[in-house]
Amino acid sequence: MPYFTERARTYSECMERIRSLYGNDAKILLEKPVRKGGFLGMGGREEVEMTGVYGYARPEKPPMPPADLEAAKRQVLAAAGKIKPDASIQAVLKEISNLGGAVRDLQEKLDAKSAKALAVPGGIDHPALQRLEEDLLLNEFTPSFIKLLLERARREFPLNELDDYEEVQKRVVLWIGEKISICREPEQPATGRKKARVIILVGPTGVGKTSTIVKLAALYGEPDRSEGILQKQVRLVTLDCYRIGAQYQMQKFGEIMGVPVNLVEDYDGMKRVLALYRQDVDFVLLDTIGLSPRNYGELGEMKAILDACPARSEVHLCISATSKPGDIRETLKQFEPFKYKSVIITKLDETGRIGNVISILAEERKSVSFLTTGQGVPWDIERASVVRLLINLEGFTVDRGALVDHFIAKEATGD
């Protein structure tokens, strides 16, 4: 049966409107006062809101003409005088009476359930879902991402389970985690000639590319103490010859870590450096110029230089966790020509609300490879994980052990 909801200033006006729109068979299931207008709960006027169903009444038979009605009465009376009461007939009549009562009880329950559902249309007005929406907004998830989570909650949570908000939160945290994609480290060939892994960082100005590339150099250059092998050979390359002090900063980092640093200014210079290191080192880490996503000319020039890198090069786009949603979307779009394989989320320590990054990366189907959590070199970097991102959610009950158990297999297999 179709439902309706109408409002008017008074009960009489509301009933008159319902009768005119839906006919006399309309049935009112819920009536409540509502406030229209005003600001922050003040002012405005009170109205009546009615919710109900229509279109369920059976068409009535046309009344019989008086003459026919009298004739029918006589026939019924005559038949009643001829038919004697029968036990089987009485039993059938009793069953019909009982069935009628059961049908009425069922109808009353259905009407009550319909009224309850209408009082909470789609579950959106349930206190648990209102609170969930507030918590998601607090973490700055995008409206479209919040809408998807609320729709899933309405589908999968029975009304009685919504009363346990802590359990609701735990389930929703898992749903958020399922939307996060982690980029795994590529497998290295067991045999054959060694070729350097070329890792390139791109991104807008101010996201921390230089400090991140140095942290990666320290991370990849650490000796594997478990196997007793020597430190891997790492080289740093920078294209940033424009920013004041950028080359000096990179050189100082290189001296501290004992890593050679090369400055490249054009396509031919990139070719020479990569040819020099191709067989002799394990990693070539390349820092690029910080550019505005709207500076199409300079983006094109930098892309032309990076075309000198081998096709197997790994490009990572750096995104600051403090960026606004619109800026993140624009950055993801404008750096697409560089064919980045994943995103590095920087400055995670500078914000407690990363719903904007999680939701936009999920909507754009981008994976995350690393997280940076401070200015300390080389310590403040870690490989990305679903659990690490989820424990940053503000106001949510997060069971870290349960999350590890749930996502450890997923991250190990890349599913």
N, C-alpha and C positions, 0 to 999 in steps of 0.2 A: 504494500500500500504506500502511496506517495505521502511524504510529510510536508508540512508547511510551518513557517514561523512568521508571525505578523505582530506589529506594534502599533499602538495608538495612545492618545492622551488618556482615555478612560476605558473602563471595561465595556461600556455600551458601544463606543465607537469601534473598539477592536472586534467585538462580536459582529457588528454590522458589516465591517470590512470583510471578515472571514466568510459570512453568509453570502455576500455579494460575489466573492471571488471563487469560493469552493462549494457553494450550495448548502442546503439545509442538512445534508448528511455528514457534514464535517464534524469530527469528534475531537474535543479538546483534551489533550493528555497532560499538559503542563501550563501553569499560569504563574508568572512571577513579575515583580516590579523591577524596572530597569531605569537607569538615569541616562539622559541624553544631553550632550553638551557639557559645558563646564570645563574646569582646568584643575588637574591634580585632585580630583574627587570633590571639588567645591563648585557651587553654582550649578547651572543646568536645570533641567526639569525632569520630573519623574513620569514615566510612562508605564503602560501595561504591555507585557510581551506574552503571547500565547503560542504554544506549539501543539500540533496535533496531526491527525491523518484525515484523508478524505477519499471518496470514491469506493467505499466498501459496502454501502447499503444496497440491498437487493431491490430491483424494481417491483413496485406493488402491482398486484393484479387489478384490473379495472373493476369498480364496484358493479355488482349484479343489479339489474333492473328490479324494482320492487316486486313485480309479478313473479319473476323467476326466483327471487329470494324466498317468497312465501311457498312456492312449489317445492323448492329444495328443502325447506324446513319440514314440510309434510312428509317428504320422502324419508328424511332422516328419522323422524319420529316413528313412522310406520316400520322402518327397518329395525329400530331399537326395540319395538314391541315384539318382533318375530325372533330376534337373536337372543339366545340364552347365554348367560355368562359362562365362559370356558376357562379352565385352569391354565391351559397353555397360552391363551390370549392374555390373561391377566399377568402371566409371567413375562411375556414379551413387552407388555405395556410398562411393567415395572423396570425392566432392563432399559427401555427407551428413556424412562424418567431418570434413572441413574446416569445414563450416558449423557443426557442433557445437563445434569449437574456437573459431571466431570468436564464437559466442554466449557461450561461457564467458568469453572475454576481455572482451566487452562487459559481461557481468554483473559481472565483477570491477571494471571501471572505474566502473560505476554504484554498486556497493556502496561503493567508496572515496570517490566523490563524496558519497554519502548520509552516510557517516560524517563527512566533513569538514563538511558542512552542519549535521549534528546537533551536532558539536563547537562550532559557532558558530551556535546557533539564531537564525535571522532576521538574522544578522550582528551581533547586539547585543554579543557577546563579542569581536569583532574589536578589536585594540588601537586602530586608528584611530577606530572609533566610540566606544570608551570614552573616548578622549582628547577627541573632539569633544563628547561629552556633558559632560565636565568643563569644557571651555572655555565652553560655553553656560551652564552653571550659574554659572561664575565671573562672567559678564556679567549674571547675574540674570534670564535669560529665564524665562518661566513654564513650569511642567511640561508643560502642554498644547501650548505652542509648540515646546518641545524634542522632544516626542513626534512631532509632525508632521514636523520636520526629519529626525529619525532614521529614521522610516518611509520618507521620500522617499530618503534616502541608501541604505537597504537595497534599495530598488527600482531605483535608477538607477546605483549603483556596482557593477561587477563586482568579485570578490574581489581580482583582480590590481591594480585601480586604487586600492583602499583602502590599498595599501602606500605610495603617494605622498601623505603627509598634507598637504603644502603645497598640492597641487592640490585635495585634498578641501576644505580650508579655503576656497580661492578660490571653488569652486563654491558652497559653503554660504553664503558672504557674499553672492553674487549672489542666492541664494534668499531670504535675509533682506531684501535690498533690494527684491525684487519684492513683498514684503508691505507695504512702506511707501508710503503714499498722500500725495502732496503737493498742497496746495490752491493753485491758481493765482490770480493777481490777476484780478479781473473786468475784462472789456473795457469801456472807456468809449465811449459813443456818440459818433460823429464829428460829428453835427449835433444841433441842438435846443437847448433852454434848459439852461443848466448847473444841475445840482442837486448839492448837497453829498453826498459819501459819508459816511454815518454809520457809524462803527466803534465797537463796544461791546466792552469787555473784562469778562468775569465770571469768577468763580472763588473758591476758598476763601481764608481769611485766610492771609497770609504767603507767598503764591506770587510776589509782586513785581508786582502789577498796575499800581500807580502808576508805578513806575520804567519799566515796559514801555510804558505809554501815552505817557510823555514821550519815550521813545526812538522810538516810532512817529511822534510829532509831528515830531521832528527828521528822521527818515527821509523822511517824505512831504513835509516842507517844504523839503527841499534844492532849490536851483536846478538845473535841467538844463543844465549847462555845454555839453554837446554841441550843444544847439539854441539856447543863448543866451537862454532864456526866463526870466522872473522867477520868484522863489520862490513856490510855491503857498500859498494862504491856508489856514491851519490854525487851528482853535479847540479849546480844551480845556474839557471839562465834567466836573464831579465830583459824585457823589451822596454821597461820604463826608464827612458832616458830624458823624459820631459819634466817629471815631478821633481821639485827641488829637494835634494837630499836622498832621493829614492835609491840611487845607485850606491851612495855611501852607506846607507842603512843595510843594504843587501851585502855589501862587501864586509861590513863589521860582523854581521851574523855568520858569514862564511868563515871569517878568521876564527871566531869563537869555536865553531864546530869543526874546523879543519876541512871545510868543503870548498873547492874551487868555484868561483863565480864568473860567468861570462855575460857581457853585454852584447845584445844583438839589435841592429837598427833596421835591417831590411831582409828581404827574401834570401839573397845570396849569403848573407852573414849567418842566417839560420841554417842553411844547407851545410856550410863549412863546419859549424859547431857540431851539428848532429853527425856528420861524417867522421869527425874527430873522435866522438865518444861512442859511436855505434857499437863497437865490439868490446870496448875496454871497461865499461861501467855497467852497473845494474839499473840505475835510475837517472833519468834526466828530468829535473823538475823545472817547469817553465812558468815564470811570473809575467803577466801581461799588464798592459796599461789599463788603469781604471777609466772607463768611459761611461758617459750617459747613454742609456738605451735609446735616446732620441737623436744621438749624434751619429747619423747613418754614414756620413762620409768617413769619419775616423774608424768606425766599426768595420767598414769595408776595407780600409787600408790595413788594419790589424789582421783581418781575415786573410788578406793576400799574403802577408808574411807567414802566417801559420800554415798556409797551404804547402810550405816547404817541409812540414813535419810528415812523418810516415802515416799511412792510413790507419794503422793500428794504434795511433796515439790516443790516450785517454783524456778527454776534456771534461773538466768539472766546473760547474757554474756556482760561484759563491753568492749566497743570499744571506743578508743580515736578518736575524730573528726579530729585530726591532722595526723592520720595514712595514709600511702600510700595505693592505691587501692590493690596492690598485697598482702600487709600485712593483709588487712581487709579480703580478700577472704581466705587466708590461715588460719587466726584465726577462721573464721566461720566454716571452714571445720574441723579443728583439734579438736575443742571443741564440735563437734556434739555428741560424745559418752556421754556427760553430759546431753543431751536432754534438752537444755535450751529452755524456752518458749518464750523468747524475748531478745531484746538487749537494753542495757543502753548506750546512747551516752554520753561520758564524755568530758570535756575540750572544750565545745562548745564556750567558750569565747576566746580560743586561736587561732581561725581561723575564717576568714570571708568566707571561701569557703568549703561548705559541700556537693557539688554535688557528690563527690566520695562516701560518706557514703550513701546518698539517693539512688543513682543509683545502687550500689552494693546490698544494702538491698532489693531493689525492685526486682532486677534480681534473688536474692537468696530466695525471698519470706519470709523475716524475718520481724517481727514486732518490734516496738519500745515502751518501757514502760516508761522510765524516761530520762531526760536530766539534766546534771550538767553544771553549767555556771560559776564556780569560785571555789576558795578555802574556801570561807566562810562557816562555819558550825554553824547552820544547814540551812542557808538560800539559798545557791546556788544550789538548786535542784528543779525540777518541773516535774509534769507528762507530758509526751510527748503529743504533739498535732501537727496536720498537719500544722496549721497556724503558730505555733511557729517556725517550721522548714523552712517554705516558706519565712518568713520575713527575714531570714538570706541570701537569694539570693542576690548576688552582681550584680548591674547594671540592675536589673529588676524593672519595675513599678509594685508595689504590693499594691493592694487595700485591706487593712486588713478587712474592713467591709464586702466587697463582699466575701472574703475567709471565714470569720466566717459564713455568711449566707449559703454558699455553703456546708461547711464541718461539721457544727455543728450537723446536723441530722445524717450524716454518722458516726461520732465518737460516738454519743449517742447510736446508734444501733449496731455499730461494723461492718457495711457493708463496 
